[in-house]
Amino acid sequence: MTGNEIKHFKENPVLGLGVGKTKEIRSKKRGNSISTHNEITRMLAEHGLFGVASILILLFTPFFLYLKNKENIYLICFFAFWLITINHTGMRVAAPSFVYALALLSFKKETEIKLV
């Protein structure tokens, strides 16, 4: 399935096939409507260069946020979990989206308030 999506991206690199078209094409060719297994290749095939831009934004945003706030100790583990998870389930499952959002949270240490 992933190879077909790369092929579709090479055939339609600018605008892609369109949203949901990989599932539609797969159902016409194979007779089953199985969803994409890999979110990265789905974005490439369906969205073309906009998919490439989206992937780059998703990959680099956490690192830019980490450079601004190195106190966020959860960012790297949440980002790694998200990256591993989207490679086998895609964003259609709630867990990768939720964990990615957790990776983008900003944590700041507050000074202690002394009660007199």
C-alpha positions as CSV (number, residue, x, y, z in Angstrom):
1,M,0.0,0.0,0.0
2,T,2.8,2.4,0.9
3,G,4.5,1.8,-2.5
4,N,1.3,2.7,-4.3
5,E,1.0,6.0,-2.4
6,I,4.5,6.9,-3.3
7,K,3.7,6.1,-6.9
8,H,0.5,8.3,-6.7
9,F,2.7,11.2,-5.2
10,K,5.1,10.9,-8.1
11,E,2.3,11.0,-10.6
12,N,0.6,14.0,-9.0
13,P,3.3,15.9,-7.1
14,V,1.8,19.3,-7.0
15,L,-1.8,18.9,-5.8
16,G,-1.9,15.2,-5.1
17,L,-4.9,13.0,-5.7
18,G,-7.3,14.8,-3.4
19,V,-8.6,14.1,0.1
20,G,-9.8,10.5,0.5
21,K,-8.9,9.5,-3.0
22,T,-6.3,6.9,-2.0
23,K,-9.0,4.9,-0.2
24,E,-11.3,5.3,-3.2
25,I,-8.7,4.2,-5.7
26,R,-7.8,1.2,-3.5
27,S,-11.4,0.1,-3.3
28,K,-11.8,0.3,-7.1
29,K,-8.6,-1.7,-7.8
30,R,-8.8,-4.3,-5.0
31,G,-12.5,-4.3,-4.1
32,N,-11.8,-3.4,-0.4
33,S,-11.9,0.0,1.2
34,I,-9.0,-0.4,3.6
35,S,-7.7,2.9,5.0
36,T,-4.1,4.0,4.6
37,H,-1.6,2.3,7.0
38,N,0.9,5.1,7.0
39,E,0.0,8.8,7.6
40,I,3.1,10.2,6.0
41,T,2.6,8.5,2.6
42,R,-1.2,9.3,2.7
43,M,-0.4,13.0,3.1
44,L,2.0,12.9,0.2
45,A,-0.4,11.0,-2.1
46,E,-3.5,12.9,-1.3
47,H,-2.1,16.5,-0.8
48,G,1.0,16.7,-2.9
49,L,3.3,19.6,-2.1
50,F,0.9,20.8,0.5
51,G,1.3,17.4,2.2
52,V,5.1,17.9,2.1
53,A,4.7,21.3,3.7
54,S,2.3,19.9,6.4
55,I,4.7,17.1,7.2
56,L,7.6,19.6,7.6
57,I,5.5,21.8,9.8
58,L,4.5,18.8,12.0
59,L,8.1,17.7,12.2
60,F,9.9,21.0,12.9
61,T,7.4,22.8,15.1
62,P,8.2,20.8,18.2
63,F,11.9,21.3,17.8
64,F,11.5,25.1,17.4
65,L,9.4,25.1,20.6
66,Y,12.0,23.1,22.4
67,L,14.7,25.6,21.4
68,K,12.5,28.3,23.0
69,N,11.7,26.4,26.2
70,K,14.2,23.6,27.1
71,E,12.3,23.0,30.4
72,N,9.7,21.0,28.6
73,I,11.0,17.5,29.4
74,Y,7.9,15.8,27.9
75,L,8.3,17.1,24.4
76,I,10.8,14.6,23.1
77,C,9.0,11.5,24.5
78,F,5.6,12.7,23.4
79,F,7.0,13.6,19.9
80,A,8.7,10.2,19.6
81,F,5.5,8.4,20.6
82,W,3.5,10.5,18.0
83,L,6.0,9.8,15.3
84,I,6.1,6.0,15.9
85,T,2.3,5.9,16.2
86,I,1.4,7.7,13.0
87,N,3.6,5.3,11.1
88,H,1.2,2.4,11.7
89,T,-2.2,3.9,12.5
90,G,-2.4,7.4,11.0
91,M,-4.1,10.4,12.5
92,R,-7.6,8.9,12.3
93,V,-7.0,7.3,15.7
94,A,-7.3,9.9,18.5
95,A,-4.1,8.9,20.4
96,P,-1.5,10.3,18.0
97,S,-3.3,13.7,17.7
98,F,-3.7,13.9,21.5
99,V,-0.1,13.0,22.2
100,Y,1.2,15.5,19.5
101,A,-0.8,18.2,21.2
102,L,0.7,17.2,24.6
103,A,4.2,17.6,23.0
104,L,3.4,21.2,22.1
105,L,2.3,22.2,25.6
106,S,4.5,24.8,27.3
107,F,5.6,24.1,30.8
108,K,7.1,26.8,33.0
109,K,8.5,26.6,36.5
110,E,6.8,29.0,38.9
111,T,8.5,30.5,41.9
112,E,7.2,29.3,45.2
113,I,5.0,31.6,47.2
114,K,6.1,32.0,50.8
115,L,3.3,32.3,53.2
116,V,4.0,34.3,56.3
